[in-house]
Amino acid sequence: MALVILPRSLAPLVPGLPHRASVDGETVGEVIHALDASWPGVADRLCEAGPALRQHINVWVDGEPATLATPVGPSATVHVIPAIAGG
């Protein structure tokens, strides 16, 4: 199972969503789907139609930038990081 580290900013938007979760999935897309099965609404917050990651969402697998098609190993760490804007 991959360890997924989620931003705390998702917690108010998806009730019960933990900051860390262990889920199965062979790709980032499958990992997000598995999260959404346990915490409905996660996929809507992270992905747009296409499917593709939302523009303001960055995903890293074991320290490398990832897309929905990026492979995820059974002991991988997946970080979901929202982009930060400012001026």
C-alpha positions as CSV (number, residue, x, y, z in Angstrom):
1,M,0.0,0.0,0.0
2,A,1.2,3.5,-0.8
3,L,1.3,6.1,1.8
4,V,-0.5,9.3,0.7
5,I,0.2,12.6,2.4
6,L,-2.6,15.0,1.8
7,P,-2.9,18.8,2.4
8,R,-4.7,19.8,5.5
9,S,-6.6,22.3,3.3
10,L,-8.7,19.4,2.0
11,A,-10.0,18.4,5.5
12,P,-12.8,21.0,5.7
13,L,-13.9,20.1,2.1
14,V,-13.9,16.3,2.6
15,P,-15.3,15.3,6.0
16,G,-13.2,12.6,7.8
17,L,-10.3,12.8,5.4
18,P,-7.1,12.1,7.3
19,H,-3.8,13.9,6.7
20,R,-2.1,10.5,5.9
21,A,-3.7,7.4,4.3
22,S,-2.5,4.1,3.0
23,V,-4.2,3.0,-0.1
24,D,-3.7,0.5,-3.0
25,G,-3.2,1.6,-6.6
26,E,-0.7,1.0,-9.4
27,T,-0.9,4.6,-10.7
28,V,-1.6,8.0,-9.2
29,G,-5.0,7.9,-10.8
30,E,-5.8,4.6,-9.1
31,V,-4.6,5.9,-5.8
32,I,-6.9,8.9,-6.1
33,H,-9.8,6.6,-7.1
34,A,-9.1,4.5,-4.0
35,L,-9.0,7.6,-1.8
36,D,-12.3,8.7,-3.4
37,A,-13.9,5.3,-2.6
38,S,-13.2,5.9,1.1
39,W,-13.7,9.6,1.2
40,P,-16.1,10.7,-1.6
41,G,-15.2,14.1,-3.1
42,V,-11.5,13.7,-3.0
43,A,-11.3,13.0,-6.8
44,D,-13.4,16.1,-7.6
45,R,-11.0,18.3,-5.6
46,L,-7.9,16.9,-7.2
47,C,-8.9,16.1,-10.8
48,E,-10.8,17.7,-13.6
49,A,-12.5,16.2,-16.6
50,G,-10.2,14.6,-19.1
51,P,-9.1,13.1,-16.6
52,A,-6.2,15.3,-15.5
53,L,-4.9,16.7,-12.3
54,R,-6.3,20.2,-11.6
55,Q,-3.9,23.0,-12.6
56,H,-3.3,24.0,-8.9
57,I,-2.6,20.5,-7.7
58,N,0.9,19.0,-7.7
59,V,1.6,15.3,-7.0
60,W,4.9,13.8,-6.3
61,V,5.8,10.1,-6.1
62,D,8.9,9.3,-4.1
63,G,10.2,12.8,-4.6
64,E,9.5,13.0,-8.4
65,P,6.8,15.0,-10.1
66,A,3.9,12.8,-11.2
67,T,0.8,12.7,-13.4
68,L,-2.3,10.5,-13.2
69,A,-0.4,7.8,-15.2
70,T,2.7,7.8,-13.0
71,P,3.3,4.3,-11.5
72,V,3.0,3.9,-7.8
73,G,4.9,1.1,-6.1
74,P,3.5,-0.7,-3.1
75,S,5.9,1.1,-0.7
76,A,5.7,4.5,-2.4
77,T,5.1,7.8,-0.7
78,V,2.7,10.1,-2.6
79,H,2.5,13.8,-1.7
80,V,-0.4,15.9,-2.8
81,I,0.6,19.5,-2.7
82,P,-1.7,22.5,-3.6
83,A,0.0,25.3,-5.5
84,I,0.5,28.5,-3.5
85,A,0.0,31.8,-5.2
86,G,0.8,35.2,-3.8
87,G,1.8,38.6,-4.8
